Amino acid sequence: MNGNSNGFGSAGAVAATEFLRRRHRHETGENQCSSAVVKRIKAPVPLVWSLVRRFDQPQKYKPFVSRCVAQGSLEIGSLREVDVKSGLPATTSTERLELLDDDEHILSIRIIGGDHRLKNYSSIISLHPEIIDGRPGTLVIESFVVDVPEGNTKDETCYFVEALIKCNLKSLADVSEGLAVQDRTEPIDL
């Protein structure tokens, strides 16, 4: 788990570890790597969740997504075609919604195709309420499992995916905290 740079005290680290154990289970094969990234966001869970749950609009906070076209309604098995901005070793990604739990604030996706090297990629993102600086905040945990591409090591693959997730979560924090500062504490419909 990569959470050391997020200012967790021992209680926060214990809580994150417990959330990982209960909600972030990945079966890891021999030629796969798995990891998790933790981020604290100074915005309430309903606001952050209103961005995360939009499987059909990841570009609202994911900076590497230029366009997304979703098929059907937001239900398990829904597909989305994502166009990736230039500069990354990818152009498109086809992704399936595996889990969308509005009560527990959990979203899971699986990449099933596209022009990239993230084969058999699956991720789970969960949101957990916490108090940050005396105000409602959100503990975000995103975990993943992915095949290690030929010519790469497990460490290189995990480092690359963790860097992408950290960038996405920083952007999620920036967008959410910007809305929270505007006193947008209710979920937003984008």
Phi and psi restraints in degrees (value plus and minus 20) as a CYANA .aco file:
   2 ASN   PHI    -131.8   -91.8
   2 ASN   PSI      70.9   110.9
   3 GLY   PHI    -155.6  -115.6
   3 GLY   PSI     -16.4    23.6
   4 ASN   PHI     -83.2   -43.2
   4 ASN   PSI     -50.3   -10.3
   5 SER   PHI    -107.4   -67.4
   5 SER   PSI     -12.7    27.3
   6 ASN   PHI    -122.0   -82.0
   6 ASN   PSI      -6.9    33.1
   7 GLY   PHI      53.2    93.2
   7 GLY   PSI       9.6    49.6
   8 PHE   PHI     -96.6   -56.6
   8 PHE   PSI     116.7   156.7
   9 GLY   PHI    -103.3   -63.3
   9 GLY   PSI    -197.5  -157.5
  10 SER   PHI     -84.3   -44.3
  10 SER   PSI     -55.4   -15.4
  11 ALA   PHI     -85.5   -45.5
  11 ALA   PSI     -61.3   -21.3
  12 GLY   PHI     -84.6   -44.6
  12 GLY   PSI     -59.4   -19.4
  13 ALA   PHI     -86.0   -46.0
  13 ALA   PSI     -59.8   -19.8
  14 VAL   PHI     -84.6   -44.6
  14 VAL   PSI     -63.4   -23.4
  15 ALA   PHI     -82.4   -42.4
  15 ALA   PSI     -65.2   -25.2
  16 ALA   PHI     -81.9   -41.9
  16 ALA   PSI     -61.7   -21.7
  17 THR   PHI     -82.2   -42.2
  17 THR   PSI     -60.6   -20.6
  18 GLU   PHI     -87.1   -47.1
  18 GLU   PSI     -62.3   -22.3
  19 PHE   PHI     -81.8   -41.8
  19 PHE   PSI     -61.8   -21.8
  20 LEU   PHI     -80.1   -40.1
  20 LEU   PSI     -66.7   -26.7
  21 ARG   PHI     -81.8   -41.8
  21 ARG   PSI     -59.4   -19.4
  22 ARG   PHI    -104.7   -64.7
  22 ARG   PSI     -54.2   -14.2
  23 ARG   PHI    -138.6   -98.6
  23 ARG   PSI     -29.2    10.8
  24 HIS   PHI    -141.6  -101.6
  24 HIS   PSI      48.5    88.5
  25 ARG   PHI    -120.2   -80.2
  25 ARG   PSI     101.5   141.5
  26 HIS   PHI    -145.4  -105.4
  26 HIS   PSI     111.2   151.2
  27 GLU   PHI    -100.8   -60.8
  27 GLU   PSI      97.3   137.3
  28 THR   PHI    -124.6   -84.6
  28 THR   PSI     101.4   141.4
  29 GLY   PHI    -100.2   -60.2
  29 GLY   PSI     157.8   197.8
  30 GLU   PHI     -81.8   -41.8
  30 GLU   PSI     -60.4   -20.4
  31 ASN   PHI    -126.1   -86.1
  31 ASN   PSI      21.5    61.5
  32 GLN   PHI    -148.7  -108.7
  32 GLN   PSI     140.5   180.5
  33 CYS   PHI    -147.7  -107.7
  33 CYS   PSI     137.5   177.5
  34 SER   PHI    -166.2  -126.2
  34 SER   PSI     126.0   166.0
  35 SER   PHI    -181.3  -141.3
  35 SER   PSI     158.7   198.7
  36 ALA   PHI    -164.8  -124.8
  36 ALA   PSI     129.3   169.3
  37 VAL   PHI    -144.0  -104.0
  37 VAL   PSI     118.9   158.9
  38 VAL   PHI    -139.3   -99.3
  38 VAL   PSI     118.6   158.6
  39 LYS   PHI    -160.5  -120.5
  39 LYS   PSI     114.7   154.7
  40 ARG   PHI    -117.4   -77.4
  40 ARG   PSI     112.4   152.4
  41 ILE   PHI    -143.3  -103.3
  41 ILE   PSI     110.6   150.6
  42 LYS   PHI    -104.6   -64.6
  42 LYS   PSI      43.0    83.0
  43 ALA   PHI    -176.0  -136.0
  43 ALA   PSI     128.5   168.5
  44 PRO   PHI     -89.1   -49.1
  44 PRO   PSI     133.0   173.0
  45 VAL   PHI     -72.2   -32.2
  45 VAL   PSI     -66.7   -26.7
  46 PRO   PHI     -77.5   -37.5
  46 PRO   PSI     -58.1   -18.1
  47 LEU   PHI     -89.4   -49.4
  47 LEU   PSI     -68.0   -28.0
  48 VAL   PHI     -82.8   -42.8
  48 VAL   PSI     -62.4   -22.4
  49 TRP   PHI     -82.9   -42.9
  49 TRP   PSI     -54.5   -14.5
  50 SER   PHI     -82.4   -42.4
  50 SER   PSI     -43.6    -3.6
  51 LEU   PHI    -107.0   -67.0
  51 LEU   PSI     -67.8   -27.8
  52 VAL   PHI     -83.2   -43.2
  52 VAL   PSI     -61.0   -21.0
  53 ARG   PHI     -90.0   -50.0
  53 ARG   PSI     -32.6     7.4
  54 ARG   PHI     -99.7   -59.7
  54 ARG   PSI      55.6    95.6
  55 PHE   PHI     -73.1   -33.1
  55 PHE   PSI     -50.4   -10.4
  56 ASP   PHI    -104.1   -64.1
  56 ASP   PSI     -25.5    14.5
  57 GLN   PHI    -160.5  -120.5
  57 GLN   PSI      36.8    76.8
  58 PRO   PHI     -85.6   -45.6
  58 PRO   PSI     -41.4    -1.4
  59 GLN   PHI     -86.7   -46.7
  59 GLN   PSI     -31.2     8.8
  60 LYS   PHI     -84.5   -44.5
  60 LYS   PSI     -45.7    -5.7
  61 TYR   PHI    -158.9  -118.9
  61 TYR   PSI     -32.0     8.0
  62 LYS   PHI    -111.2   -71.2
  62 LYS   PSI      90.7   130.7
  63 PRO   PHI     -89.1   -49.1
  63 PRO   PSI     -37.6     2.4
  64 PHE   PHI    -111.7   -71.7
  64 PHE   PSI     -22.2    17.8
  65 VAL   PHI    -115.5   -75.5
  65 VAL   PSI     101.7   141.7
  66 SER   PHI    -113.9   -73.9
  66 SER   PSI     -48.7    -8.7
  67 ARG   PHI    -179.1  -139.1
  67 ARG   PSI     129.0   169.0
  68 CYS   PHI    -161.5  -121.5
  68 CYS   PSI     111.5   151.5
  69 VAL   PHI    -141.1  -101.1
  69 VAL   PSI      94.9   134.9
  70 ALA   PHI    -117.3   -77.3
  70 ALA   PSI     127.3   167.3
  71 GLN   PHI    -129.0   -89.0
  71 GLN   PSI     108.5   148.5
  72 GLY   PHI      58.4    98.4
  72 GLY   PSI    -188.9  -148.9
  73 SER   PHI    -108.3   -68.3
  73 SER   PSI     151.5   191.5
  74 LEU   PHI     -98.6   -58.6
  74 LEU   PSI      69.2   109.2
  75 GLU   PHI    -163.5  -123.5
  75 GLU   PSI     143.2   183.2
  76 ILE   PHI     -73.6   -33.6
  76 ILE   PSI     111.2   151.2
  77 GLY   PHI      75.8   115.8
  77 GLY   PSI     -30.7     9.3
  78 SER   PHI     -80.1   -40.1
  78 SER   PSI     127.6   167.6
  79 LEU   PHI    -133.9   -93.9
  79 LEU   PSI     131.8   171.8
  80 ARG   PHI    -157.4  -117.4
  80 ARG   PSI     124.1   164.1
  81 GLU   PHI    -125.8   -85.8
  81 GLU   PSI     100.0   140.0
  82 VAL   PHI    -130.5   -90.5
  82 VAL   PSI     110.8   150.8
  83 ASP   PHI    -116.9   -76.9
  83 ASP   PSI     111.8   151.8
  84 VAL   PHI    -120.2   -80.2
  84 VAL   PSI     118.4   158.4
  85 LYS   PHI     -85.1   -45.1
  85 LYS   PSI     131.8   171.8
  86 SER   PHI     -83.5   -43.5
  86 SER   PSI     135.7   175.7
  87 GLY   PHI      89.0   129.0
  87 GLY   PSI     -37.3     2.7
  88 LEU   PHI    -125.6   -85.6
  88 LEU   PSI     136.9   176.9
  89 PRO   PHI     -99.0   -59.0
  89 PRO   PSI      36.7    76.7
  90 ALA   PHI    -185.0  -145.0
  90 ALA   PSI     138.7   178.7
  91 THR   PHI    -148.0  -108.0
  91 THR   PSI     -57.2   -17.2
  92 THR   PHI    -159.1  -119.1
  92 THR   PSI     139.5   179.5
  93 SER   PHI    -168.0  -128.0
  93 SER   PSI     113.2   153.2
  94 THR   PHI    -125.9   -85.9
  94 THR   PSI     104.2   144.2
  95 GLU   PHI    -150.3  -110.3
  95 GLU   PSI     125.2   165.2
  96 ARG   PHI    -135.8   -95.8
  96 ARG   PSI     117.2   157.2
  97 LEU   PHI     -96.4   -56.4
  97 LEU   PSI      99.1   139.1
  98 GLU   PHI    -116.9   -76.9
  98 GLU   PSI     -55.0   -15.0
  99 LEU   PHI    -175.1  -135.1
  99 LEU   PSI     114.9   154.9
 100 LEU   PHI    -159.9  -119.9
 100 LEU   PSI      81.3   121.3
 101 ASP   PHI    -135.0   -95.0
 101 ASP   PSI      81.6   121.6
 102 ASP   PHI     -91.0   -51.0
 102 ASP   PSI     -44.0    -4.0
 103 ASP   PHI     -96.7   -56.7
 103 ASP   PSI     -63.7   -23.7
 104 GLU   PHI    -113.8   -73.8
 104 GLU   PSI     -27.2    12.8
 105 HIS   PHI      39.4    79.4
 105 HIS   PSI      37.2    77.2
 106 ILE   PHI    -148.0  -108.0
 106 ILE   PSI     113.4   153.4
 107 LEU   PHI    -149.6  -109.6
 107 LEU   PSI     113.8   153.8
 108 SER   PHI    -151.8  -111.8
 108 SER   PSI     117.1   157.1
 109 ILE   PHI    -150.3  -110.3
 109 ILE   PSI     139.0   179.0
 110 ARG   PHI    -152.6  -112.6
 110 ARG   PSI     113.4   153.4
 111 ILE   PHI    -105.2   -65.2
 111 ILE   PSI     105.3   145.3
 112 ILE   PHI    -134.7   -94.7
 112 ILE   PSI     -22.1    17.9
 113 GLY   PHI    -198.5  -158.5
 113 GLY   PSI    -199.7  -159.7
 114 GLY   PHI     104.6   144.6
 114 GLY   PSI     158.1   198.1
 115 ASP   PHI    -121.4   -81.4
 115 ASP   PSI      64.8   104.8
 116 HIS   PHI    -186.7  -146.7
 116 HIS   PSI     159.5   199.5
 117 ARG   PHI    -126.6   -86.6
 117 ARG   PSI     -10.9    29.1
 118 LEU   PHI    -110.2   -70.2
 118 LEU   PSI      57.6    97.6
 119 LYS   PHI    -104.3   -64.3
 119 LYS   PSI     120.6   160.6
 120 ASN   PHI      35.2    75.2
 120 ASN   PSI      19.0    59.0
 121 TYR   PHI    -102.3   -62.3
 121 TYR   PSI     114.0   154.0
 122 SER   PHI    -160.9  -120.9
 122 SER   PSI     118.8   158.8
 123 SER   PHI    -156.5  -116.5
 123 SER   PSI     134.9   174.9
 124 ILE   PHI    -149.8  -109.8
 124 ILE   PSI     111.2   151.2
 125 ILE   PHI    -142.7  -102.7
 125 ILE   PSI     112.0   152.0
 126 SER   PHI    -151.6  -111.6
 126 SER   PSI     128.2   168.2
 127 LEU   PHI    -137.8   -97.8
 127 LEU   PSI     119.4   159.4
 128 HIS   PHI    -156.9  -116.9
 128 HIS   PSI     111.5   151.5
 129 PRO   PHI     -90.2   -50.2
 129 PRO   PSI     122.5   162.5
 130 GLU   PHI    -175.2  -135.2
 130 GLU   PSI     144.7   184.7
 131 ILE   PHI    -117.6   -77.6
 131 ILE   PSI     105.7   145.7
 132 ILE   PHI    -143.4  -103.4
 132 ILE   PSI     100.5   140.5
 133 ASP   PHI      33.4    73.4
 133 ASP   PSI      19.5    59.5
 134 GLY   PHI      57.9    97.9
 134 GLY   PSI     -13.5    26.5
 135 ARG   PHI    -145.8  -105.8
 135 ARG   PSI     140.1   180.1
 136 PRO   PHI     -81.4   -41.4
 136 PRO   PSI     109.9   149.9
 137 GLY   PHI    -155.4  -115.4
 137 GLY   PSI    -196.9  -156.9
 138 THR   PHI    -155.4  -115.4
 138 THR   PSI     110.9   150.9
 139 LEU   PHI    -116.1   -76.1
 139 LEU   PSI      98.4   138.4
 140 VAL   PHI    -127.8   -87.8
 140 VAL   PSI     110.7   150.7
 141 ILE   PHI    -143.5  -103.5
 141 ILE   PSI     106.5   146.5
 142 GLU   PHI    -145.1  -105.1
 142 GLU   PSI     103.9   143.9
 143 SER   PHI    -140.1  -100.1
 143 SER   PSI     139.7   179.7
 144 PHE   PHI    -172.2  -132.2
 144 PHE   PSI     142.8   182.8
 145 VAL   PHI    -157.7  -117.7
 145 VAL   PSI     122.8   162.8
 146 VAL   PHI    -176.3  -136.3
 146 VAL   PSI     132.0   172.0
 147 ASP   PHI     -87.1   -47.1
 147 ASP   PSI     126.2   166.2
 148 VAL   PHI    -105.6   -65.6
 148 VAL   PSI      98.5   138.5
 149 PRO   PHI     -85.1   -45.1
 149 PRO   PSI     130.7   170.7
 150 GLU   PHI     -77.4   -37.4
 150 GLU   PSI     114.2   154.2
 151 GLY   PHI      71.3   111.3
 151 GLY   PSI     -24.8    15.2
 152 ASN   PHI    -136.4   -96.4
 152 ASN   PSI     137.7   177.7
 153 THR   PHI    -115.7   -75.7
 153 THR   PSI     147.2   187.2
 154 LYS   PHI     -80.6   -40.6
 154 LYS   PSI     -62.8   -22.8
 155 ASP   PHI     -81.9   -41.9
 155 ASP   PSI     -64.0   -24.0
 156 GLU   PHI     -82.4   -42.4
 156 GLU   PSI     -62.3   -22.3
 157 THR   PHI     -86.4   -46.4
 157 THR   PSI     -66.4   -26.4
 158 CYS   PHI     -82.7   -42.7
 158 CYS   PSI     -61.7   -21.7
 159 TYR   PHI     -79.9   -39.9
 159 TYR   PSI     -64.7   -24.7
 160 PHE   PHI     -82.2   -42.2
 160 PHE   PSI     -69.9   -29.9
 161 VAL   PHI     -86.2   -46.2
 161 VAL   PSI     -60.9   -20.9
 162 GLU   PHI     -80.1   -40.1
 162 GLU   PSI     -59.5   -19.5
 163 ALA   PHI     -83.0   -43.0
 163 ALA   PSI     -61.6   -21.6
 164 LEU   PHI     -82.7   -42.7
 164 LEU   PSI     -65.8   -25.8
 165 ILE   PHI     -83.8   -43.8
 165 ILE   PSI     -63.7   -23.7
 166 LYS   PHI     -78.4   -38.4
 166 LYS   PSI     -61.5   -21.5
 167 CYS   PHI     -83.3   -43.3
 167 CYS   PSI     -65.6   -25.6
 168 ASN   PHI     -81.5   -41.5
 168 ASN   PSI     -63.1   -23.1
 169 LEU   PHI     -91.3   -51.3
 169 LEU   PSI     -53.1   -13.1
 170 LYS   PHI     -84.4   -44.4
 170 LYS   PSI     -62.9   -22.9
 171 SER   PHI     -84.2   -44.2
 171 SER   PSI     -61.7   -21.7
 172 LEU   PHI     -78.9   -38.9
 172 LEU   PSI     -63.1   -23.1
 173 ALA   PHI     -83.3   -43.3
 173 ALA   PSI     -65.7   -25.7
 174 ASP   PHI     -80.0   -40.0
 174 ASP   PSI     -66.8   -26.8
 175 VAL   PHI     -85.6   -45.6
 175 VAL   PSI     -68.4   -28.4
 176 SER   PHI     -83.4   -43.4
 176 SER   PSI     -66.2   -26.2
 177 GLU   PHI     -87.2   -47.2
 177 GLU   PSI     -53.8   -13.8
 178 GLY   PHI     -82.7   -42.7
 178 GLY   PSI     -61.9   -21.9
 179 LEU   PHI     -89.4   -49.4
 179 LEU   PSI     -57.6   -17.6
 180 ALA   PHI     -84.9   -44.9
 180 ALA   PSI     -57.6   -17.6
 181 VAL   PHI     -82.9   -42.9
 181 VAL   PSI     -52.3   -12.3
 182 GLN   PHI     -98.8   -58.8
 182 GLN   PSI     -12.5    27.5
 183 ASP   PHI      46.9    86.9
 183 ASP   PSI       8.1    48.1
 184 ARG   PHI    -107.3   -67.3
 184 ARG   PSI      60.1   100.1
 185 THR   PHI    -114.3   -74.3
 185 THR   PSI     -32.1     7.9
 186 GLU   PHI    -108.9   -68.9
 186 GLU   PSI     136.2   176.2
 187 PRO   PHI     -77.1   -37.1
 187 PRO   PSI     123.3   163.3
 188 ILE   PHI    -124.6   -84.6
 188 ILE   PSI     128.4   168.4
 189 ASP   PHI    -128.2   -88.2
 189 ASP   PSI      82.7   122.7
